[in-house]
Amino acid sequence: RPVSIRVLQFSSQAASAAAAASAAPGSHSPVLADAVTELLVGACQGTRRPGSRILLLDATFGAGGHTRRLLRGASEASTPITVYANDRDPAAYRLAGQLSESLPPGSDSASVVPLLGKFSQLAEHAELTGVEGIDGALFDLGLCSAQLDEARRGFALSADGPLDMRMGGPAEADSPTAADLVNGLETGDLAALFRAYGEEPMARRLARAVVERRSGPRGPLRTTKQLADCLADAVGSARRKDSLGRSAHPATRVFQALRIAVNNEFIELLSGLQLARQLLKPGAPCLVLSFHSLEDRLVKRVFANRSLDDLCCPAAWADAFKRQRSPQSLHAKPPPPLQPQLWQLVRFDSNRGEDYLMAGPAEVAENPRARSARLRVGLKL
């Protein structure tokens, strides 16, 4: 049965100020930064030995907003802290290095250890070897503003760029790009991908449009604008809305599906949660911020120790794509099946006993990205 936990309530003015102070210049504000800090730093105050150092894992450093907020929270509590700041994006890794170097040299109070790699590679970092239990972990899923703002990364609908979408960019040379998928898969496999990873109701129509477009005189789809225009033409005048009732571009769900497929996000997330559990102390929290229903559903099932069979079985399109391109390593092998009672799902008194937290109106007004975020917490058993 899920345990119940109280998260301190913050005024809307304090929440907005804290989020703004946590963000690096020019970056987005970290979502639910106050709750994350209270759960990862505040919760340790009653259980740690006096003077002992808090060890935390930020598995998705991004622009560093959450890590900065954790450092500040520990400083305010006069608590020594080390944050292992991981990201698969080399640009984020460089930012983590800059943050680490900006801290006072030889400081006994705070340190940041930059790590470069996927979730599935957490166990390979020498910096984590021999660490005797970390006090908490954070996974902030999805994209950061810096990735969306760079057209050359291929994530954004609003700017034209190459259809890439690899989180690690050119460093992940063995991984397929979004262009490889839209130009290499057959209609049925594209439709299965759009439906499974984008929950796209018009998956087959859009898949047919992609195949017709690439087979025509204009040739393969190479840029985000080409793909977005192709999908918009296929949808026609039908109006699209997202899960929150806002107007949405017809290509939004397909772009999500391609990004998930290119980066093998669900298998990576499962691997990351299992490896984080190995690093956590018994009873330590693992926090996951998700931004769409597919990843949130997966996280809830993991923390509730439920079956994942219908969520994470190998997709048919992956095998089809292997037959056509046969790269050395398209995807990592799925992690071993979860064993029962590995996690305890947390319920929040501050949210009517629900098993997740969402941003309040004040934070959403300050940071619209927070609108769709859900924060779930699992305690290691």
C-alpha positions in Angstrom: 0.0 0.0 0.0 1.4 3.4 -0.9 2.8 5.4 2.0 1.8 9.0 2.6 4.1 11.9 2.8 3.8 15.6 3.5 5.5 18.2 1.2 5.9 21.6 2.7 3.5 24.2 1.2 5.1 27.3 -0.3 3.5 30.6 -1.2 3.1 31.3 -4.9 5.5 34.3 -4.7 8.2 32.2 -3.0 7.7 29.3 -5.5 8.1 31.7 -8.5 11.2 33.4 -6.9 12.8 30.0 -6.1 12.2 28.7 -9.7 13.7 31.9 -11.2 16.7 31.8 -9.0 17.3 28.1 -9.8 17.5 28.6 -13.5 20.7 29.3 -15.3 20.7 32.6 -17.3 18.7 32.1 -20.5 17.4 28.7 -19.5 14.0 27.5 -18.5 12.9 27.4 -14.9 13.1 23.9 -13.3 9.6 22.4 -12.7 8.4 21.8 -9.1 11.8 22.9 -7.8 10.5 23.5 -4.3 8.9 20.0 -3.9 12.0 18.3 -5.4 14.2 20.2 -3.0 12.1 19.3 0.0 11.9 15.7 -1.0 15.6 15.3 -1.7 17.2 17.7 0.7 14.6 18.4 3.4 13.7 14.7 3.9 17.3 13.8 4.6 17.6 16.2 7.6 15.8 13.8 10.0 17.6 10.7 8.9 21.3 11.6 8.2 24.1 11.6 10.8 25.1 15.1 11.9 27.7 16.5 9.6 27.3 13.7 7.0 27.2 14.6 3.3 24.0 14.2 1.2 24.7 12.2 -2.0 22.1 12.8 -4.8 21.8 11.8 -8.4 20.4 14.2 -11.0 20.0 11.7 -13.9 18.9 14.5 -16.3 21.1 17.5 -15.6 19.8 19.5 -18.7 20.3 23.2 -18.1 21.1 22.5 -14.4 18.1 24.2 -12.8 17.2 21.4 -10.4 20.9 20.8 -9.4 21.3 24.5 -8.6 18.2 24.5 -6.5 19.4 21.4 -4.6 22.7 23.1 -3.9 21.0 26.2 -2.7 18.6 24.1 -0.5 21.5 22.3 1.1 23.4 25.5 1.6 20.4 27.1 3.4 20.2 24.0 5.6 24.0 24.1 6.3 24.3 20.6 4.8 27.2 19.2 2.8 26.1 17.9 -0.5 27.4 16.1 -3.6 25.3 16.0 -6.8 26.2 13.5 -9.5 25.0 15.3 -12.5 24.3 13.0 -15.5 23.1 13.7 -19.0 23.5 12.0 -22.4 23.7 15.3 -24.1 27.3 16.5 -24.5 26.2 20.1 -24.3 24.5 19.5 -20.9 27.6 17.6 -19.7 29.7 20.7 -20.5 27.3 22.9 -18.5 27.6 20.5 -15.5 31.4 20.8 -15.8 31.1 24.6 -15.8 28.9 24.5 -12.7 31.3 22.2 -11.0 34.3 24.5 -11.7 32.3 27.5 -10.5 32.1 26.1 -7.0 34.7 27.2 -4.5 37.8 25.0 -4.9 38.3 22.4 -2.2 34.9 23.2 -0.8 33.7 20.9 1.9 30.1 22.0 1.6 29.1 21.4 -2.0 30.4 19.6 -5.1 29.0 18.6 -8.5 30.3 15.5 -10.3 29.5 15.7 -14.1 28.6 12.4 -15.8 28.1 11.8 -19.5 25.9 8.9 -20.6 22.5 7.3 -21.1 20.5 6.0 -18.2 21.5 2.5 -19.1 25.1 3.5 -18.6 24.9 4.7 -15.0 26.6 1.7 -13.6 29.6 2.2 -15.9 30.7 5.5 -14.4 33.9 5.2 -12.4 32.8 8.2 -10.3 29.9 6.1 -8.9 32.0 3.0 -8.2 32.2 2.3 -4.5 29.6 4.9 -3.6 27.9 3.4 -0.5 24.3 4.4 -1.2 22.9 7.7 -2.4 20.2 9.5 -0.6 18.0 10.3 -3.5 17.6 10.4 -7.3 15.8 12.7 -9.8 14.7 11.9 -13.4 13.3 15.0 -15.2 12.1 13.5 -18.5 11.6 15.0 -21.9 13.4 18.0 -23.5 14.9 21.1 -22.0 14.4 24.5 -23.6 18.0 24.6 -25.0 17.4 21.5 -27.1 14.1 22.9 -28.5 15.8 26.2 -29.2 18.5 24.7 -31.4 17.0 24.1 -34.8 19.9 21.8 -35.8 18.9 19.3 -33.1 15.7 18.6 -35.0 13.3 18.5 -32.0 11.3 21.6 -32.6 8.3 22.2 -34.9 8.8 26.0 -34.7 12.2 26.1 -36.5 13.4 24.3 -39.6 16.3 21.9 -39.0 17.6 18.5 -39.9 15.5 15.5 -38.8 17.9 14.3 -36.2 16.3 14.1 -32.7 19.2 12.2 -31.1 19.6 13.4 -27.5 23.3 12.8 -27.8 23.6 14.4 -31.2 26.3 13.2 -33.6 28.1 11.5 -30.6 25.5 8.7 -30.9 26.5 7.8 -34.4 25.2 4.2 -34.2 21.6 5.4 -33.4 19.1 6.0 -36.2 18.0 9.6 -36.8 14.4 10.6 -37.2 15.1 10.9 -41.0 16.3 7.3 -41.0 12.9 6.2 -39.6 10.6 8.3 -41.7 12.4 7.4 -44.9 13.2 3.7 -44.0 10.1 2.2 -42.5 7.2 0.9 -44.4 3.6 2.2 -44.0 2.5 -0.4 -41.4 5.6 0.0 -39.3 5.4 3.8 -39.3 1.7 3.7 -38.4 2.5 1.3 -35.5 5.2 3.7 -34.3 3.0 6.8 -34.5 0.2 4.9 -32.6 2.3 3.3 -29.9 4.6 6.2 -29.0 2.5 9.2 -30.0 -1.0 7.9 -29.3 -1.8 9.3 -32.8 -5.4 8.6 -33.7 -4.7 9.2 -37.5 -1.6 7.1 -37.5 -2.2 5.2 -40.7 -3.3 8.2 -42.7 -0.2 10.1 -41.6 2.1 7.1 -42.3 0.6 6.8 -45.8 1.2 10.6 -46.4 4.9 10.2 -45.3 5.5 7.3 -47.6 3.8 9.0 -50.6 5.8 12.2 -50.0 9.2 10.4 -49.8 8.4 8.3 -52.9 7.4 11.4 -55.0 9.5 13.7 -57.1 10.7 15.7 -54.0 12.4 12.6 -52.6 13.1 11.8 -48.9 12.1 13.9 -46.0 15.2 15.6 -44.6 14.0 18.6 -42.4 11.6 19.2 -39.6 9.6 21.7 -41.8 9.2 19.2 -44.6 7.8 16.6 -42.2 5.6 19.1 -40.4 4.2 20.4 -43.7 3.6 16.9 -45.0 1.6 15.9 -41.9 -0.3 19.2 -41.8 -1.4 18.7 -45.4 -2.5 15.1 -44.5 -4.6 16.3 -41.6 -6.2 19.1 -43.6 -8.6 21.5 -41.9 -9.2 19.2 -38.8 -8.3 21.1 -35.7 -6.0 19.5 -33.1 -5.9 20.0 -29.4 -3.5 18.6 -26.8 -4.5 16.8 -23.6 -4.9 20.1 -21.9 -7.3 21.5 -24.5 -4.8 23.8 -26.1 -4.4 24.1 -29.9 -1.7 21.8 -31.2 0.1 21.4 -34.5 -0.9 18.2 -36.4 2.7 16.9 -36.3 3.1 17.2 -32.5 2.3 13.5 -31.7 4.4 12.2 -34.5 7.4 14.3 -33.4 6.9 12.8 -29.9 6.8 9.3 -31.3 9.9 9.7 -33.4 11.8 11.3 -30.5 10.9 8.4 -28.2 11.9 5.8 -30.8 15.1 7.5 -31.9 16.3 7.7 -28.2 14.9 4.4 -27.1 13.4 6.4 -24.2 11.2 3.8 -22.5 13.9 1.1 -22.3 16.4 3.7 -21.2 14.0 4.9 -18.5 13.4 1.4 -17.2 17.1 0.7 -17.2 17.8 4.0 -15.4 15.2 3.3 -12.7 16.6 -0.1 -12.0 20.2 1.1 -11.9 19.2 4.1 -9.7 17.6 1.6 -7.3 20.8 -0.3 -7.0 22.6 3.0 -6.0 19.9 4.2 -3.5 20.0 3.5 0.2 17.0 1.5 1.6 14.1 3.9 2.0 15.6 6.6 -0.2 13.4 8.4 -2.7 13.5 8.3 -6.5 11.7 11.2 -8.1 10.4 11.2 -11.7 9.0 14.2 -13.5 7.1 13.2 -16.6 5.4 15.3 -19.2 3.1 12.9 -21.1 0.8 10.0 -20.2 2.9 7.2 -21.7 6.0 7.8 -19.6 3.9 8.7 -16.5 2.0 5.4 -16.9 5.2 3.5 -17.1 6.7 5.2 -14.0 3.5 4.6 -12.0 3.6 0.9 -12.8 7.3 0.6 -11.9 6.8 2.2 -8.5 3.6 0.2 -7.9 5.4 -3.0 -8.8 2.9 -3.8 -11.6 3.3 -5.7 -14.8 4.9 -3.9 -17.7 4.2 -6.5 -20.4 1.8 -4.5 -22.4 3.8 -1.3 -22.2 7.4 -2.3 -22.9 7.3 -5.2 -25.3 9.6 -4.8 -28.3 7.9 -2.8 -31.0 7.4 -4.4 -34.4 8.9 -1.4 -36.2 12.3 -1.9 -34.5 12.7 -5.4 -36.0 11.5 -4.1 -39.4 14.0 -1.3 -39.3 16.8 -3.6 -38.3 16.1 -5.7 -41.4 16.4 -2.6 -43.6 19.4 -0.8 -42.0 21.0 -3.4 -39.8 23.1 -1.0 -37.6 25.5 -2.6 -35.2 23.4 -1.5 -32.2 19.9 -0.1 -32.8 18.7 -0.5 -29.3 19.9 -1.8 -26.0 18.4 -5.1 -24.8 15.4 -4.6 -22.4 16.4 -4.9 -18.8 15.4 -8.0 -16.8 11.8 -8.2 -15.6 11.0 -6.3 -12.5 10.6 -8.3 -9.3 7.7 -7.7 -7.0 7.9 -5.3 -4.1 11.0 -3.3 -5.2 9.4 0.1 -4.6 6.9 1.8 -2.4 4.7 4.3 -4.2 4.3 7.6 -2.3 1.0 9.4 -1.8 0.9 13.1 -1.0 -1.2 14.6 1.8 -0.8 18.0 0.1 -2.6 16.7 -3.0 -5.7 15.0 -1.5 -3.8 11.7 -1.1 -3.0 11.4 -4.8 0.1 9.5 -5.8 1.6 12.4 -7.8 2.2 16.2 -7.5 1.4 18.8 -10.1 2.4 22.5 -10.3 0.1 25.1 -8.9 -1.5 28.0 -10.8 1.3 30.4 -9.8 4.1 28.2 -11.1 2.2 27.4 -14.3 1.8 31.2 -14.9 5.5 31.7 -14.3 6.6 28.6 -16.2 4.0 27.2 -18.8 6.1 24.1 -19.3 5.1 23.0 -15.8 1.4 22.7 -16.8 1.6 19.0 -17.9 4.2 17.8 -15.5 3.6 15.1 -12.9 6.0 14.2 -10.1 5.9 10.7 -8.8 8.1 9.3 -6.0 9.1 5.7 -5.3 10.9 4.7 -2.1 13.4 1.9 -2.4 12.4 -1.2 -0.4 
